[in-house]
Amino acid sequence: MNLLTLVEILASRPVLTRKDLARRYGRDLRTIDRWKLDGTLPAPVWFHGPLWGPRDIAQAEIDGKLAAALKASPETSPTELKFDL
């Protein structure tokens, strides 16, 4: 990812951190890290840590490995976090 793409993402849209995702899915930060490493989560943008766009996460919930991971081990039900798409 180049600098122009990073600036575009940070300037135009909200981003989600590891803590945001852990809270949303009721998982531990280590689970979020594991999902990041094994490709369950879409590739993050790096700026003082991994950041994800809400659209990327929403799409992964619908049709990616994230949907399968959430169905396979529901620790708690996801919170109703609204994404501004």
C-alpha positions as CSV (number, residue, x, y, z in Angstrom):
1,M,0.0,0.0,0.0
2,N,1.4,3.4,-0.9
3,L,1.3,6.6,1.0
4,L,-1.4,8.2,-1.2
5,T,-3.8,5.3,-0.4
6,L,-3.1,5.6,3.3
7,V,-3.8,9.3,3.3
8,E,-7.0,8.8,1.3
9,I,-8.2,6.2,3.8
10,L,-7.4,8.2,6.9
11,A,-8.8,11.4,5.5
12,S,-12.1,10.2,4.1
13,R,-13.3,7.4,6.2
14,P,-13.3,6.2,9.8
15,V,-11.0,3.3,10.7
16,L,-11.3,0.4,13.1
17,T,-8.5,-0.7,15.4
18,R,-7.7,-4.0,16.9
19,K,-9.6,-3.0,20.1
20,D,-12.7,-1.9,18.0
21,L,-12.8,-5.4,16.4
22,A,-12.2,-7.2,19.6
23,R,-15.1,-5.3,21.2
24,R,-17.3,-5.8,18.2
25,Y,-16.8,-9.6,18.1
26,G,-16.5,-10.2,21.8
27,R,-13.0,-11.7,21.3
28,D,-9.6,-11.2,22.8
29,L,-7.0,-9.0,21.2
30,R,-4.9,-12.2,20.6
31,T,-7.7,-13.6,18.5
32,I,-7.8,-10.5,16.4
33,D,-4.0,-10.8,16.0
34,R,-4.4,-14.4,15.0
35,W,-7.1,-13.6,12.5
36,K,-4.9,-10.9,11.0
37,L,-2.0,-13.3,10.6
38,D,-3.9,-16.2,9.2
39,G,-5.9,-14.1,6.6
40,T,-9.3,-14.3,8.3
41,L,-9.4,-10.5,8.4
42,P,-8.7,-8.5,5.3
43,A,-5.2,-6.9,5.1
44,P,-5.0,-3.8,7.3
45,V,-3.4,-0.5,6.6
46,W,-0.6,0.2,9.0
47,F,-0.4,3.6,10.8
48,H,0.8,3.2,14.4
49,G,-0.7,-0.2,14.3
50,P,-3.2,-2.1,12.0
51,L,-6.3,-0.2,10.9
52,W,-9.2,-1.5,8.9
53,G,-11.8,0.3,6.9
54,P,-15.4,-0.4,7.9
55,R,-16.4,-1.4,4.4
56,D,-13.6,-4.0,4.2
57,I,-14.7,-5.5,7.6
58,A,-18.4,-5.5,6.6
59,Q,-17.6,-7.3,3.3
60,A,-15.5,-9.9,5.2
61,E,-18.4,-10.5,7.6
62,I,-20.6,-11.2,4.6
63,D,-18.6,-13.4,2.4
64,G,-15.0,-14.0,3.7
65,K,-13.2,-16.2,6.1
66,L,-14.4,-13.9,8.9
67,A,-17.9,-15.0,8.4
68,A,-16.9,-18.6,8.7
69,A,-14.7,-17.9,11.8
70,L,-17.6,-16.1,13.5
71,K,-20.0,-19.0,12.8
72,A,-17.5,-21.6,13.9
73,S,-16.8,-20.2,17.4
74,P,-19.4,-17.8,18.7
75,E,-18.0,-16.7,22.0
76,T,-20.5,-13.9,22.3
77,S,-22.9,-12.4,19.8
78,P,-21.4,-9.4,17.9
79,T,-22.5,-6.0,19.2
80,E,-24.7,-3.9,17.0
81,L,-22.0,-1.5,15.7
82,K,-23.3,0.6,12.8
83,F,-20.8,1.3,10.0
84,D,-21.1,4.5,8.1
85,L,-20.7,3.2,4.6
